[in-house]
């Protein structure tokens, strides 16, 4: 079964990449290693959703889930089971942010008549996950710099768009039908590359 612990040494590079971009300030509320670790768990959840849609019993077993049992549940309960297996309870702000970033992308896989390609889901999730990590800093700016809620909302929209543009530049190569483990590792790798782009502040 894939791990779902919040800490740990996530791969894919990017340790300590909580740098500053010239325009948007520090991107990502946690350390680069924590962000990549969370991305690995979110990628496993996305992989579980695709495994369910394709009837991949072996892939679901990687998460400790049973295809037959999941098939009897409503999409809402299916989503909850996958989230519980990969992320668990949101007992820490980072876990809450990860859960919020992951749930919407699971919905697009489980509820759509035709789910998006996995590489589309991965890029979209990575941008949203890094964005969610950045919200803490943006909200702090409301108090520290006397910004109005409207100014903070505008900054959030700009940051989300900025992140999406950068993540879209990253190539995602998937061969055949990737496994849950493979999607988990690819998501962590893409997140590390995204953090490096953000730290470099490329336009």
Beta strands, then each sheet from edge to edge (+ up, - down):
strand 1: 20-21
strand 2: 25-26
sheet 1: 1+ 2-
end
